[in-house]
Amino acid sequence: MSSAAHHTVSIVGGGLAGLALGVALRRAEVPVELFEAGDYPRHRVCGEFMAGLDDATVCRLGIEEALADAGAERRVTWYLRNEAVGGQTLPHPARTISRLVLDARLVARFTALGGRLHRGLRQALPSDATGWVDAAGRRRSTRSPWMGLKAHFGGIDASAGLELHLGDGAYVGLATVEDGWVNVCGLFRRRSGLTMDRVSALPAYLRASGLDGLADRLAAGKMRLESASAVAALHFDRKVGLGDGIRLGDAVAMIPPFTGNGMAMALIGAACAVDPLVAWARRERSWPETVGSVQSALQAEFRTRLAGASLLHPFLVNPSLQRGLGAAARTGLLPLTRLYHLLH
Ligand SMILES: Cc1cc2nc3c(=O)[nH]c(=O)nc-3n(C[C@H](O)[C@H](O)[C@H](O)COP(=O)(O)OP(=O)(O)OC[C@H]3O[C@@H](n4cnc5c(N)ncnc54)[C@H](O)[C@@H]3O)c2cc1C
């Protein structure tokens, strides 16, 4: 069937979910229009390590090239305040790649395949959302106590693999991305009276959270200034937020970042939506059937990991629960492999 006879799929949001879906639909010759409020290339607040993304999903989406040179890291070292308390070997390697590079590659692939991209255009979902996909990212919660800060650093030792540092009301991940840059990204409980200058906020929050050792280590390196970024109003979901139509990525649910699973969920969700949307675009399936089959797939994929992550999250940020976690990690009693499978 020629693409002239196909319905067009319209996607709001050109982050990972929207771009990956756009690429996969264009490979099936579905006409796609994608609206992105921002522009590329750009740094995003993200830990930039992807756990739980299998090769089959990557192939299904047709984004192998974008990830071909991503790092692959299996070692994780856990730190409580400034002390290493344990290590873990992941059952599958986590992919490490900056959002600066990954998003730009997906944009190039989408447009090369003939996708229509509207940059710098904030688009509202129409009230009749037939043919529309909401991939506009997380919903904001103005009462949230959480903020995210990130920057890339050069000239620091990253030989411990992925690092997860637990501080007072905070945790911070380190992952090496392209060109030897080490991405440092943390989730912090907001504190009044701390500087919110783009460059000094991360070191200030590290010290205020009792992570002086990490702050000293970073101070000895060099910050990639343009990468320093912040987000506020973060909130995390316990349940899959299906809504009335098709939502993907953080628009469905935001999982706590310690799982390193938000990006994988954005891509897995996009993969779940490809076949139903292709069938709808070819007029082989009604819109309500399409929505129903995407929603069932998302529910089956994400229900357990969201519930597990929301149960575990307090252990990573609450000082007294962290001590229990640290003690279990030191004595090797943390069932890390079982937890990994629960969360991914
Ligand atoms: C502190 C922190 C650390 C994290 N660390 C990790 C990690 O280590 N590993 C991991 O896998 N995940 C991590 N995540 C989560 C991960 O970044 C997200 O899950 C992922 O970006 C979700 O992709 P998305 O496409 O749904 O949303 P996004 O990538 O946020 O894309 C949504 C896009 O929609 C656009 N948009 C919004 N509204 C509109 C509109 N009305 N019109 C047009 N465009 C619009 C936005 O500009 C944005 O580009 C972290 C998140 C945070 C906050």
The ligand as a Gaussian input file, in Angstrom:
#p B3LYP/6-31G(d) Opt

LIG

0 1
 C       17.861000      13.276000      37.741000
 C       17.510000      12.263000      36.686000
 C       18.396000      11.240000      36.394000
 C       18.055000      10.266000      35.450000
 N       18.942000       9.268000      35.191000
 C       18.619000       8.292000      34.312000
 C       19.545000       7.248000      34.007000
 O       20.672000       7.201000      34.488000
 N       19.149000       6.286000      33.155000
 C       17.919000       6.291000      32.558000
 O       17.622000       5.367000      31.802000
 N       17.043000       7.272000      32.798000
 C       17.358000       8.279000      33.649000
 N       16.489000       9.295000      33.878000
 C       15.176000       9.274000      33.201000
 C       15.256000       9.586000      31.722000
 O       15.956000      10.765000      31.496000
 C       13.835000       9.699000      31.175000
 O       13.097000       8.573000      31.589000
 C       13.804000       9.794000      29.648000
 O       14.393000      10.989000      29.238000
 C       12.359000       9.741000      29.171000
 O       12.282000      10.030000      27.797000
 P       10.991000      10.724000      27.200000
 O       11.164000      10.703000      25.738000
 O        9.776000      10.162000      27.807000
 O       11.050000      12.204000      27.761000
 P       12.063000      13.382000      27.425000
 O       13.372000      12.847000      27.013000
 O       11.977000      14.298000      28.592000
 O       11.420000      14.076000      26.154000
 C       10.195000      14.753000      26.188000
 C       10.278000      15.869000      25.156000
 O        9.004000      16.450000      24.973000
 C        9.182000      17.826000      24.735000
 N        7.900000      18.469000      25.019000
 C        7.257000      18.590000      26.204000
 N        6.055000      19.191000      26.041000
 C        5.926000      19.445000      24.707000
 C        4.910000      20.044000      23.901000
 N        3.753000      20.457000      24.441000
 N        5.117000      20.161000      22.580000
 C        6.266000      19.725000      22.017000
 N        7.262000      19.144000      22.732000
 C        7.106000      18.999000      24.052000
 C       10.306000      18.220000      25.662000
 O       10.942000      19.394000      25.227000
 C       11.206000      16.988000      25.571000
 O       12.202000      17.121000      24.590000
 C       16.809000      10.323000      34.784000
 C       15.928000      11.362000      35.041000
 C       16.276000      12.337000      35.988000
 C       15.324000      13.457000      36.247000

